[in-house]
Amino acid sequence: MLTVKRWEKPGEAEPPADVQAWLESMLTQHVEAVEAALDAVEEMTETQGHAPSHVDLLYYRSQAHYDTYGRDKGDYAIVNARSREIGAILESEGIEARFRYPEDDEAGFQRLANTR
């Protein structure tokens, strides 16, 4: 933990190259996932001729919850962070973001989970 704090402190040690590469990879994955979701909303807008009034975004309560309902392997906090960023961008564009737990709407969950 102290090593990470040193990396975060300006003027202290830089993270090793492998750590920098991993962080860059994680950022790239995040950006690509957010862009893919926004592209899907844009496609809906083009198909319907208008922006949707709202978009449902999946949100998870815990790692165990994500392990049960999540589509891919991974950390629920990362998935939730993506959902929050997507929601913030949509809200800035006047589209309501509704955060939903997967089990709240089983049919909707299946539609969202099968968008690979």
Backbone torsions as a table, in degrees:
resi	resn	phi	psi	omega
1	MET	NA	-39.8	179.5
2	LEU	-64.3	-34.2	178.5
3	THR	-61.7	-46.1	179.9
4	VAL	-62.5	-42.1	178.5
5	LYS	-61.4	-37.7	177.3
6	ARG	-65.0	-39.8	179.6
7	TRP	-63.9	-33.7	-177.4
8	GLU	-78.5	-18.6	-175.9
9	LYS	-83.5	124.3	177.8
10	PRO	-57.6	136.4	177.6
11	GLY	86.2	-6.1	178.2
12	GLU	-92.5	-168.9	-177.3
13	ALA	-62.2	142.4	174.4
14	GLU	-81.3	149.4	174.4
15	PRO	-63.1	149.8	177.1
16	PRO	-61.5	160.0	-176.8
17	ALA	-56.8	-40.6	-178.7
18	ASP	-66.6	-34.4	177.3
19	VAL	-69.7	-43.0	177.6
20	GLN	-60.8	-41.6	178.9
21	ALA	-63.4	-42.4	179.7
22	TRP	-64.1	-45.1	178.8
23	LEU	-61.5	-41.8	177.9
24	GLU	-62.2	-41.9	178.1
25	SER	-62.1	-43.5	179.3
26	MET	-64.3	-40.5	177.6
27	LEU	-63.9	-43.4	178.7
28	THR	-59.9	-45.3	178.5
29	GLN	-60.8	-41.4	179.7
30	HIS	-63.1	-49.9	-178.9
31	VAL	-60.6	-44.1	-179.9
32	GLU	-63.0	-40.6	179.8
33	ALA	-66.3	-43.2	178.8
34	VAL	-64.6	-45.4	179.8
35	GLU	-62.5	-38.5	179.2
36	ALA	-62.9	-41.8	178.9
37	ALA	-66.1	-42.9	179.1
38	LEU	-66.7	-35.6	175.2
39	ASP	-62.3	-39.0	178.8
40	ALA	-64.0	-39.8	177.7
41	VAL	-67.1	-40.1	177.8
42	GLU	-62.5	-40.2	178.1
43	GLU	-64.5	-40.3	175.9
44	MET	-60.6	-42.0	-179.5
45	THR	-62.1	-44.7	179.5
46	GLU	-65.8	-40.9	-178.9
47	THR	-66.9	-43.7	-177.0
48	GLN	-83.4	-18.2	-176.9
49	GLY	84.4	2.2	177.2
50	HIS	-159.4	158.7	179.1
51	ALA	-70.5	147.6	176.1
52	PRO	-66.8	152.0	178.4
53	SER	-72.1	-28.4	178.2
54	HIS	-153.2	162.2	175.3
55	VAL	-133.1	130.9	176.1
56	ASP	-85.7	131.3	178.7
57	LEU	-121.6	132.5	179.1
58	LEU	-71.4	144.0	179.8
59	TYR	-142.0	143.5	-173.9
60	TYR	-118.8	143.9	-176.8
61	ARG	-79.8	-32.2	-173.7
62	SER	-162.4	174.2	176.2
63	GLN	-63.9	-40.1	178.8
64	ALA	-62.8	-39.4	177.7
65	HIS	-62.5	-45.6	178.4
66	TYR	-64.9	-40.0	179.0
67	ASP	-61.0	-32.0	178.6
68	THR	-77.7	-45.0	-171.2
69	TYR	-108.6	-16.3	-175.1
70	GLY	-66.2	151.5	-177.2
71	ARG	-80.5	-37.3	-176.2
72	ASP	-123.2	166.0	171.6
73	LYS	-69.9	148.0	176.7
74	GLY	154.9	-173.4	-176.6
75	ASP	-98.5	125.5	-177.6
76	TYR	-60.4	-31.6	-179.0
77	ALA	-64.8	-35.4	177.8
78	ILE	-68.5	-44.7	179.1
79	VAL	-62.2	-43.8	178.5
80	ASN	-64.4	-37.5	177.6
81	ALA	-62.3	-40.1	177.2
82	ARG	-63.7	-45.1	179.0
83	SER	-59.8	-42.1	179.2
84	ARG	-63.8	-41.1	179.1
85	GLU	-66.3	-43.9	177.5
86	ILE	-58.6	-45.7	179.5
87	GLY	-60.2	-42.9	179.7
88	ALA	-63.4	-41.3	179.6
89	ILE	-66.7	-45.0	179.1
90	LEU	-61.3	-44.4	179.2
91	GLU	-60.2	-38.0	179.3
92	SER	-66.9	-20.3	178.0
93	GLU	-97.6	7.5	177.4
94	GLY	84.5	13.9	178.9
95	ILE	-106.8	124.5	-179.8
96	GLU	-68.6	132.3	174.9
97	ALA	-101.9	125.0	178.3
98	ARG	-113.0	119.8	179.6
99	PHE	-89.0	126.4	-175.7
100	ARG	-126.3	143.7	170.6
101	TYR	-84.8	140.8	-175.0
102	PRO	-53.4	-39.7	-175.7
103	GLU	-75.4	-9.1	180.0
104	ASP	-72.0	-23.4	-178.6
105	ASP	-149.8	89.5	-173.4
106	GLU	-59.9	-42.8	-179.7
107	ALA	-66.2	-43.3	178.0
108	GLY	-64.8	-38.5	177.2
109	PHE	-60.1	-44.6	-179.5
110	GLN	-62.4	-39.8	177.7
111	ARG	-62.3	-45.8	-178.9
112	LEU	-69.4	-38.6	-176.0
113	ALA	-72.8	-20.9	-177.3
114	ASN	-101.0	32.1	-177.6
115	THR	-102.3	29.0	-179.1
116	ARG	-68.4	NA	NA
